Amino acid sequence: ATVDAVTRVDSDPVHRVLIPDLMKAGQALKWRVEHLDSPSFLFALFKGQLAPSVAKVFHKKLVPRLGTFLGEWNDDMVKQAMQQTMDDLEALNPSVSQPVSLVAALGMGDRVFVCGCGDAHASLARLGCSSPADGDSAIACLSAARDSRQGLLPSRFSSVGSVELGQGYEGLVLHCGGNVDAKILEPALDCFSGRPRAAGGAVLQHLSGPGAVCVAFFDAPLEAGLPEPASVRCKHIVLKFVTDKIKRPTDHARRVITRNQESAEQALRALLVQLKADPSTFSQLARSHSECPTALKGGDQSGDLGWIRRGRRPKNFEEAVFGLKVGDLSDIVVVENSAHIILRVA
């Protein structure tokens, strides 16, 4: 799965656990997960004063529990493991006065299981399906019924929800800090399909208060036998923003920039919409909007980064660049105090 999460910072910390490949993580952390259906993933959001401590132990309790039986895990067994993990977290401090909201999604093969509590929600989406012929919504809510217990995990789901991806679902949304109507989720996921950070930012705009959104798109299997190129040629559009460390960034004309990260990403989403309608305008938009010196290059070279090799750029920038096919546009890529849209041209 291709996944990213965006947050709006407030007094309640928001933490996340994003494990797009449980098999790879299992090898690194010596978890017994090779028997689980593949592909497998674990995504979770945690909000509240105790979110850091809950986020730290959640996956460390759940994943080893899935390794206690090395045979086939049916739905009831997985749900029980997730419920027991929620119970373990509740036992950490059952009378805490500052409860935590959390939502977690565990993917195993063609199944997705969800657990959660508090002001947190999960939805699956069928992309390009705003008016299904069968009358079903393109968005399926996975949040199960809740009870009214108080403690570390208030309003804990009384059961764990699950759904089969074989029903045509292609995107997953986890969000905390307020519910979002399906009328908001559907166009955001459709417009930014395959770009989880842009889609998450579009959803976050519609949360009335502070919160977090995690979006995952379920990828088609990668083509086998295609070697990675030694170098790729790209253009980019970059917008800078203020951070705690860089309080007075400047553009290529030495103008001081005052926008925050959320504003920078919102502006890039608007440019992505324009580029989706007409990709040929990339150089023109780079010249008009990009805050990198490459925007000053003439003609069709505006925004051109030249040839890029591994090991010379930040890791997440390289992963985005080498993950593109020629002619593809990237998701929004954040590096230090700058947000980028990248176009691979060769």
N, C-alpha and C positions, 0 to 999 in steps of 0.2 A: 504494500500500500504506500502511496505517496501522502505524507502527512505533515501538517504544521499547525501551530497554535498561536493565537494572538490574544493579548490581554490589555485591559484598561486598568492602570494601576490606581489603587486607592489605599485606605488604611488597612484593609483586609488583604493579606498576601494571597496571591494566586500561584499555585505550583502545578506542574504537569509532569506526567510520566509518558514518554512517547517511545515505544519499542516497536518499530515497524517489522522487525524480523526476530521473533522469539527464538528461532533455531540458532541464529548467529549469536544472539545475546546469551543463550544457554551455553554455547561452547565457551564463550569468554568467561562466564561466571560460574561454570561447572554445575549448571542446573540440568536435571534429567528431563529433557523436553523432546527428545528425538522421536518418541512414540506418539506425540500429538499430531493431529491432522495438520497438513501443511497446505498453503502458507498459514502462518499464525502470527498474531500481533497482540499488543496490549497498549491501549491508550487510556489516559485518565487525567481529569482535572480536579483540583482541590482548592477550596476557597475558605478563608477564615484565619483567625490568629494562630490556630494550631495546625494549619495546612502544611507547613514545612515538615513537622514531625510525622504527620499521617502519611504524606506523600513518600517519605523516606522508607516507611516500613510496609506500605500496602503491597507492592509487587514482590517484596522479599518474603512475605507471608503467602501470597497467592501462588506464585510460580512454583516454589518448592513443594507446595501441597499437590500440585498437578503431577509431580514426579513420584508420589507415594504409590501409584499404581501404574505399571508399565504396559498395561493392555489398552484396549479401546475405551475411550471415555464417551459414554452416552450423555444425552442432554441433562438428565437428572443428576448425574454425577458432577458435571461441570457446575450446574446451578448450586448444588450443595457446597462445593468447594468455594464458590464466590460468597455464598451466604455465611459460611464459617469464617471466612476472612473478614467480612463485615462485623461479625460477632467478636472476633479477636480485637478489632479496632475499638469497638464499643467498650471492651473490657479494660482498655488502656486507662480510661478516666471516665467512668459512667456518669459523674455528676458535674462535668465541666460546665462553666457558665458561658463559654464562648464556643458554640458548636461549629462544626465543619460541614460545608456542603461539598459533596463529591459525586462524580459520575465516572464510571469506568466501562470500557468495552473490550472484551476479549474475543479475538477472532481465531477460529480453528477450522481450516478448510473452508467449506461453504456455509459455516454457521457463525453468528455473532451473538455473544451473550453480554448483557448489560446489568450492572448493579449501580445503585446510587442512593443519595439521601439529600435532604434539604432542598435548597433552591438550585437544582441541577437537573438537566434533561438530556435525552439522547434521541436522535432521529436518523432514519435511513432514507435515502432518496433514490428515486428512479429518474435519471437525467433525461431531458427531452420528453417528459411525460406530464405536461401540465394539465392535460385533459384526458386521462385514461379512458378508454372506451368502456371498461367494465365499471366505471364510476368510482373506483378506489382512488384515494389520494395518492399523489406521487411521493408523499412523505408519510413514513410509518413511524409513529412514536413508540419507542422501546421501553419507556419508563413504566414500571409496574405500579400496582396500587400501593399506598403507603399507610402506615399506622401513625399514631400520635405520640410515640415515646419521646422522652426528652433525654438528653445526654450528649456525648461527644458527637453522635450521628443522629440528629433529630429526624423525625418523620422518615425513618428507615423503610425502604421498600420491603413489603411483606413477602415479595417473591422476586426472582430474578428473571428478566425478560430475555427472549431469544428469538431469532428469525433466521431463515435460510436465505443466503445471497442468491441462490438459484431463482428466486422470484423476480430477478431483474434489478435489484438494488446495486447502485454503482458508487454511492457516496455516503459517508457517515459524518454526522455532526454531533459533537458534544458541546454543551454550553451551560455555564452557571452564571448567576447574577441576573436572572429574569428570563421568562419564557419568550420564545419567538414564534410567531405564527407561521404556518406552512406557506402562506402567501409571500413571506419574506425569504424563507429558505430556498424555495424552488427557483426563483429567478437568479438568486446569488450563486447557487451551485451550477445552474445551467450556463450562466454568463462566464463564469471563471472555471469551467470544467477542467480538471487536471492541474489546477493551480490552487492548492489548499490555502496558502497564506492570503492570496487575494480574496478568495471566497470567504475565509474566516473574517477578514477585515470588513467585508461587505455586510456580513451578519452582525458583527460587533457594533456597527453603526446604529443598529436598530435596538440595541439593549439600552434601556432608559438610564441605567446607572452603571457603576463599575462591574466588571465581570471578565469572563474569558470564553473564548470559542476555539474549539479544536475541530478541524476538518480533515477527513481522509478520503482519498479517491482510490478505488480498487483498480489497480493497473492490470492491463492485459499482459500475458506472459512475454518476457523479453525474447527477442529473436536470438537463437543460439548460433554460435559459430562466427559471429561478427566481431573482429578484433577492435579494440578501442583505438581511435586515431592518435598519432603521436602529438598532433596539435590541431586546434580548431580556430577558425577566424570568426570574430564576433563584433557586433556593435552593441552599445548600451545607451540607455537613458538613466541618468542618476540624479536623485534629489537628496540633498543633505538635510540634517536636522540637528537640533540642540540635544546634547546629552549631559549627564552629570560631569563627565570628564572634559567634554568639548563644548564650552558654553557660548562661543562666538565663532562658529564655522563660517567660511566664506566661499563664494562661488568662484568661477574662473575669472570674473571681472573684479574680484576682491570685495564684492558686496556682502555685508554681514547678513546671515540667515538666522531668522528667529523662530521658524516653525518647529513643532514637535514631531516625533516619529509618526504618530497617528495621522497628522495632517499630510506628511510626505507620502505615506502609503495610500491615503485617500486620493491624492492627486495622481499617483501612478495607476490606481485602478481606473480612473477616468481615461487615462491615456491607453490602457489596455483595451478598454471598450472601443476606442477609436481605431486602434490597430487591428482588432478583430474584424472590424468592418472593412478596413483597407490597409493591409500590411505594407503596401508600397510607400506609405507616408512616414515610415520609421525615421529616415534621415531628416526629413522636414521637421518632425516633432522633436528629434534630438537637438536640432539647431535652435528650436524655439524654447525648449524647456530644460534640457540637460544642464547640469551645473558642473560638468567636467570639462577640462580644456579640449577634449576631443570634439566637443560640440562646435568648436570654431573651425574645424576642417571644412574645406570647400565641397560643394556639390553633394554627391552621393556618399562621400566619405565622412560626413558628419556623424559623430558618435563611434567611429571605427576604432576598435582596440587592437587591431592587427591580429597576428597569430599568437595563440596562447598555448603554453605547454604546462604539464603537470608540475607542481612544486613551486610555482612562482606567484600564485594568488592565494587568498584565504581559502580554506578547505571547502566551505559551503558554496563559495563562488565557483570554484572548480567543479564541484559536484553538479551544480546547475548547468554549467557550460558544457561539460562532457556528457551530460544526460540528454542534450538536445539533438535532434536531427537537423539537417540543413533546412533552413526556412522556418524552424520552430521558434516560438516566443517562450521565454521562461516565465515562471511565477515571479512574484516580487522577492528579491534576494536582499537581505539586510546584512551589511558589513560595517561594523563599528558605527559611525554616525552617518551612514548613507544607505539609501534604498535604490535598487537597480531593477530595470527590465532589460533583459538580454535577448538579442536576436542572433542566432547562428547563421552565418552567411556562407561558410565553406568549411 
